[in-house]
Amino acid sequence: MEAIDPSTHAKYIKAIADITQAITTEQPVDTLLNRIVMTTARLMDYEICSIWLVDNDAAPRVIRLEATQAVDPDYARPRTMGRVEGVAGFVATHNQILRIHDVLKEPRFKEKTLAEKLGLVPMLSVPIRIRDDEAMGVLDVFTNQPHEFSESEVHMVSAVANLAALAIRSGDLREETRSVQEELETRKLVERAKEVLVRRRGLDAHEAFRWIQKRSMDSRKTMRQIAEAVLISEDV
């Protein structure tokens, strides 16, 4: 069994604890992902830590740089690659961890000019996924010195990737819940507004709904905004 020195073990525990604490909050997903890459890079002494997420809405699908603590503007700039392109695309497609000794000698690594500029040497890339699901993204770490990623280090970075997956999934669920709640609230407001229109304008329920719908399209406001305006006028 691989021995881990106490200081390294303490860094691992600190990183996991900080990230776990962060994802238990209801911060936006992009804030959580930025917290994850910053914490991982700082506590594990990585030159760069970044998260790429698969964009399933793009046609064709791409993988997009979503978070990094890198300050270099060339690396931090928003960019995408094809879903199966580069190291990130390979890892996301095959759900396979890659340990690369030297990115400048790796055929699948597409940003060699940038790596040379920043002095990046080895790279560890792990899929972001929950159980055996298709990868939703990739977590990459780099150092700017020759370095062999140990098994314990691979397990540590994989654990961080799993936490990132949980943060993304939790954020999606919160957003879905919020959308459902907003839709239900909108329906309630529209129903109340319809009752006002039926009473004040002598419309039937269908005509009242069409009135709200037409006002919404003509004014480029949401049906909720029109319904709220109707209710406010009733109160006045």
C-alpha positions in Angstrom: 0.0 0.0 0.0 1.3 3.4 -0.9 2.4 5.5 2.1 1.2 9.1 2.3 3.2 11.5 4.5 1.2 13.2 7.2 1.5 16.7 5.6 0.1 15.5 2.3 -2.6 13.6 4.0 -3.6 16.7 6.0 -3.8 18.7 2.7 -6.1 16.0 1.2 -8.4 16.1 4.2 -8.4 19.9 4.2 -9.3 20.1 0.5 -12.1 17.6 0.8 -13.5 19.3 3.9 -13.4 22.8 2.3 -15.1 21.6 -0.9 -17.7 19.5 0.9 -18.6 22.5 3.1 -19.0 24.7 0.1 -21.3 22.4 -1.8 -23.7 22.1 1.2 -24.5 25.7 0.6 -27.0 26.9 -2.0 -24.5 29.0 -3.9 -24.9 29.1 -7.7 -23.1 26.2 -9.5 -20.6 28.5 -11.2 -19.6 29.9 -7.8 -19.2 26.4 -6.4 -17.1 25.2 -9.4 -14.8 28.2 -9.1 -14.4 27.5 -5.4 -13.6 23.9 -6.2 -10.8 24.7 -8.6 -9.3 27.4 -6.4 -9.3 25.2 -3.3 -7.8 22.2 -5.2 -5.1 24.2 -6.8 -4.2 26.1 -3.6 -4.1 23.1 -1.2 -2.6 20.6 -3.7 0.0 23.0 -5.1 -1.2 22.7 -8.7 -0.2 25.3 -11.2 -3.6 25.1 -12.9 -6.9 23.3 -12.0 -9.8 23.6 -14.4 -13.2 22.1 -15.0 -14.6 21.5 -18.5 -18.3 20.7 -18.9 -20.1 18.9 -21.8 -22.7 21.2 -23.4 -25.4 18.8 -24.6 -27.5 21.7 -26.0 -24.9 22.6 -28.6 -25.1 21.0 -32.0 -22.7 19.3 -32.4 -22.0 18.8 -28.7 -18.9 20.5 -27.3 -17.0 20.6 -24.1 -16.6 24.0 -22.6 -14.2 25.5 -20.1 -16.4 26.3 -17.1 -14.0 27.2 -14.3 -10.3 27.7 -13.6 -8.2 29.5 -11.1 -5.6 30.4 -13.8 -4.9 34.1 -14.0 -3.3 34.0 -17.4 -5.9 35.6 -19.8 -4.9 33.2 -22.6 -5.8 30.2 -20.5 -8.8 31.7 -18.6 -10.5 32.9 -21.8 -13.9 31.2 -22.5 -13.4 28.5 -25.1 -14.8 25.2 -26.4 -13.6 22.0 -28.0 -15.4 19.3 -29.9 -17.1 16.8 -27.6 -14.4 14.1 -28.5 -11.5 16.5 -29.1 -8.3 16.7 -27.1 -7.5 15.2 -23.7 -10.7 16.5 -22.1 -12.9 15.1 -24.9 -11.2 11.7 -24.7 -11.6 11.5 -20.9 -15.3 12.6 -21.1 -16.1 10.2 -24.0 -14.3 7.2 -22.6 -14.8 7.8 -18.8 -11.2 7.1 -18.4 -8.5 8.8 -16.2 -5.4 10.0 -18.0 -2.0 10.6 -16.5 0.2 12.5 -18.9 3.9 12.8 -18.2 4.5 15.7 -20.6 1.7 17.5 -22.4 4.1 18.7 -25.1 4.6 15.1 -26.1 1.0 14.0 -25.9 -0.7 13.8 -29.3 -4.2 14.3 -27.8 -3.3 17.5 -26.1 -4.3 20.4 -28.3 -3.0 23.5 -26.6 0.8 23.0 -26.7 1.6 26.6 -27.5 -0.3 27.7 -24.4 1.3 24.9 -22.3 4.7 25.9 -23.4 4.0 29.6 -22.6 2.9 28.7 -19.1 5.5 26.0 -18.5 3.0 23.2 -18.0 4.5 19.7 -17.9 2.4 16.8 -16.5 -1.3 16.6 -16.5 -4.0 14.6 -14.7 -7.4 14.5 -16.2 -10.4 12.7 -14.6 -14.0 12.4 -15.6 -16.7 14.3 -13.7 -19.6 11.9 -13.3 -22.0 10.2 -10.8 -21.6 6.5 -10.6 -21.6 4.9 -14.1 -23.5 7.8 -15.8 -22.0 9.4 -18.9 -19.4 12.0 -17.9 -20.8 15.5 -17.5 -17.4 17.0 -17.7 -13.7 16.7 -16.9 -11.4 18.0 -14.1 -7.8 18.8 -15.2 -4.8 19.6 -13.0 -1.3 20.6 -14.2 2.0 21.3 -12.5 4.9 23.4 -13.9 7.5 20.9 -12.7 8.1 17.3 -13.6 5.8 15.3 -11.4 4.5 11.7 -11.1 0.8 11.6 -10.0 0.6 8.9 -7.4 -2.3 6.6 -6.9 -3.4 8.4 -3.8 -3.2 11.7 -5.7 -5.4 10.2 -8.5 -7.9 9.1 -5.9 -7.9 12.5 -4.3 -8.5 14.4 -7.6 -11.2 11.8 -8.5 -12.9 12.5 -5.2 -12.9 16.2 -6.0 -14.3 15.4 -9.4 -17.1 13.4 -7.7 -17.9 16.4 -5.5 -18.0 18.6 -8.5 -20.5 16.2 -10.1 -22.7 16.4 -6.9 -22.5 20.2 -6.9 -23.6 20.3 -10.6 -26.4 17.7 -10.0 -27.6 19.5 -6.8 -27.6 22.8 -8.7 -29.7 21.3 -11.5 -32.2 19.9 -9.1 -32.5 23.3 -7.3 -33.0 25.0 -10.6 -35.7 22.5 -11.6 -37.4 22.9 -8.3 -37.3 26.7 -8.5 -38.7 26.5 -12.1 -41.6 24.3 -11.0 -42.4 26.6 -8.1 -42.3 29.7 -10.3 -44.6 28.0 -12.8 -47.1 27.0 -10.1 -47.0 30.6 -8.8 -47.5 32.0 -12.2 -50.5 29.7 -12.8 -52.1 30.9 -9.6 -51.6 34.5 -10.5 -53.0 34.0 -14.0 -56.1 32.2 -12.5 -56.7 35.1 -10.1 -56.3 37.6 -12.9 -58.7 35.7 -15.1 -61.3 35.9 -12.3 -60.8 39.7 -12.2 -61.3 40.0 -15.9 -64.3 37.7 -15.9 -65.9 39.9 -13.2 -64.9 43.3 -14.6 -65.0 42.8 -18.3 -67.7 40.2 -18.7 -65.3 37.7 -20.4 -65.5 34.0 -20.0 -62.5 32.1 -18.7 -61.1 31.3 -22.1 -61.5 34.8 -23.3 -59.8 36.1 -20.2 -56.8 33.8 -20.7 -56.5 34.9 -24.3 -56.7 38.6 -23.2 -53.7 38.0 -20.8 -51.9 36.1 -23.5 -52.3 38.8 -26.1 -51.3 41.6 -23.7 -48.2 39.5 -22.9 -47.2 39.2 -26.6 -48.0 42.8 -27.5 -46.1 44.3 -24.6 -43.3 41.7 -24.6 -43.9 41.1 -21.0 -44.5 37.7 -19.3 -47.9 36.5 -18.6 -47.0 36.7 -14.9 -46.2 40.4 -15.2 -49.6 41.0 -17.0 -51.4 39.0 -14.3 -49.7 41.0 -11.6 -50.7 44.2 -13.2 -54.3 43.1 -13.5 -54.3 42.2 -9.8 -52.7 45.5 -8.8 -55.3 47.5 -10.7 -58.0 45.5 -8.9 -56.5 46.4 -5.5 -56.4 50.1 -6.5 
